Amino acid sequence: DVLVSLWQFISKVRTEYTIDRAFDSFSEGMSPYGPIWEHSLGFWKKSMAESDTVLFLRYDEMMAEPVKHVKMLARFLRVPFTEQEVSRGVVEDVVHLCSFDKLRSIPVNSTGVTDRIGGVPMENSSYFRTGKVGDWANHLTEEMANKLDAIVEEKLRGSGLIF
């Protein structure tokens, strides 16, 4: 999903950035933002060593249990929800207000243009695609998925980090 999301986003600015090119770069551990495996693993290790200063979240887990993760994030930020807030449904309200669909529908996120990618105008809606876990299956071949799974397993082996 990270690969497909990155490809979809970058290809809006660089039309020559095909899924095959993105896949090859990603497989080699490179992304336009740096070495992806080292980056992820570095934050993972830091979160294990310093869990009070680095919180490592996985999108698929957050989407599966958003209430649990919002509570976790609040505790990490040292502003946990009170028992009263939990019983009044405040956590669920936060989940709703921060949902992908809700954020995507806010006018500033669905209209207008920003100037964020090397001086190239980007429509604000470009920052919101599908928000769905597993959308990679609509863009990658089975061969690509298997190769990427093997690379991820090799690069993260022994770290305790799994995707």
C-alpha positions in Angstrom: 0.0 0.0 0.0 2.9 2.4 0.8 4.4 1.8 -2.6 1.1 2.2 -4.5 0.2 5.4 -2.6 3.7 6.9 -3.2 3.5 6.0 -6.9 0.1 7.5 -7.3 1.1 10.7 -5.5 4.5 11.2 -7.3 3.0 10.3 -10.7 0.8 13.4 -10.5 3.9 15.5 -10.7 6.2 13.3 -12.7 4.2 11.5 -15.3 7.2 9.4 -16.3 7.1 7.8 -12.8 5.4 4.5 -13.8 4.3 1.7 -11.4 7.2 -0.4 -12.8 9.7 2.4 -12.1 8.3 2.9 -8.6 8.3 -0.8 -7.9 12.0 -1.2 -9.0 13.1 1.8 -6.9 11.1 0.6 -3.9 12.4 -2.9 -4.2 15.9 -1.5 -4.1 14.9 0.3 -0.9 14.8 3.8 -2.4 11.9 6.3 -2.4 11.9 9.9 -3.4 12.2 10.6 0.3 15.2 8.3 1.0 16.1 4.7 1.9 12.7 3.2 2.9 13.9 0.1 4.7 16.5 1.9 6.8 14.0 4.7 7.5 11.3 2.3 8.7 13.6 0.1 10.7 15.3 3.0 12.3 12.1 4.4 13.6 10.9 0.9 14.7 14.2 0.3 16.7 13.9 3.8 18.2 10.3 3.1 19.3 11.4 -0.1 21.0 14.3 1.6 22.8 12.5 4.8 23.6 8.7 4.1 23.6 8.0 7.3 25.5 9.5 9.4 22.7 8.7 7.5 19.5 5.3 5.9 18.8 5.4 3.5 15.8 2.0 3.0 14.2 0.9 0.8 11.3 -1.9 2.1 9.1 -3.6 -1.2 8.7 -3.7 -1.8 12.4 -5.1 1.8 13.0 -7.8 1.2 10.4 -8.7 -2.1 12.0 -9.0 -0.7 15.5 -9.2 3.1 15.4 -10.6 3.6 18.9 -7.7 1.6 20.4 -5.2 3.6 18.4 -6.7 7.0 19.2 -6.5 6.1 22.9 -2.9 4.9 22.5 -2.0 8.2 20.7 -3.7 10.2 23.5 -1.7 8.4 26.2 1.5 8.8 24.2 0.9 12.6 23.9 0.3 12.5 27.7 -3.3 13.7 27.3 -5.2 10.4 27.9 -9.0 10.4 27.8 -10.7 10.4 31.1 -13.2 7.7 32.1 -16.0 10.3 31.6 -14.8 11.1 28.1 -14.6 7.4 27.2 -18.1 6.7 28.6 -19.6 9.8 26.8 -18.2 8.5 23.4 -15.6 11.2 23.0 -13.1 8.7 21.6 -15.5 7.6 18.9 -16.2 11.2 18.1 -12.5 11.9 17.6 -12.3 8.8 15.4 -15.2 10.1 13.3 -13.8 13.6 13.0 -10.4 12.3 12.0 -11.7 9.7 9.6 -10.3 9.6 6.1 -13.7 10.3 4.5 -14.4 13.2 6.9 -10.9 14.8 6.3 -11.2 14.3 2.6 -14.5 16.1 2.5 -13.3 19.3 4.2 -13.3 22.0 1.5 -9.6 23.0 2.0 -8.6 19.3 1.4 -10.9 18.7 -1.5 -10.4 21.9 -3.5 -7.7 24.4 -4.2 -4.0 24.0 -5.0 -0.8 24.1 -2.9 2.8 24.6 -4.0 4.5 21.8 -2.2 6.4 19.6 -4.6 9.4 21.4 -6.0 7.4 24.4 -7.0 4.9 22.3 -8.9 1.3 23.1 -8.0 -0.6 20.1 -6.5 -4.3 19.9 -6.1 -5.1 19.5 -2.4 -7.2 16.5 -3.2 -4.0 14.7 -4.3 -3.2 14.2 -0.7 -6.3 12.0 -0.3 -6.6 8.9 -2.5 -8.6 5.9 -1.2 -7.5 5.3 2.4 -8.2 1.6 1.9 -5.9 -1.1 3.2 -5.1 -3.7 0.5 -5.6 -1.4 -2.5 -2.2 -2.5 -3.7 -3.9 -5.6 -5.1 -5.5 -3.4 -7.7 -2.1 -2.2 -9.0 0.6 -4.8 -8.5 0.9 -8.2 -10.1 1.1 -11.3 -8.0 4.7 -11.6 -9.0 5.4 -8.0 -7.8 3.6 -8.7 -4.5 5.6 -11.9 -3.9 8.9 -10.2 -4.7 8.1 -7.3 -2.4 7.0 -9.6 0.4 10.3 -11.5 0.1 12.3 -8.2 0.2 10.4 -6.9 3.2 10.9 -10.2 5.1 14.6 -10.1 4.3 15.2 -6.5 5.2 13.2 -6.7 8.5 14.3 -10.2 9.5 15.1 -10.4 13.2 13.8 -6.9 14.0 10.4 -7.9 15.3 8.9 -5.6 12.8 6.4 -7.2 10.5 4.0 -6.0 7.8 
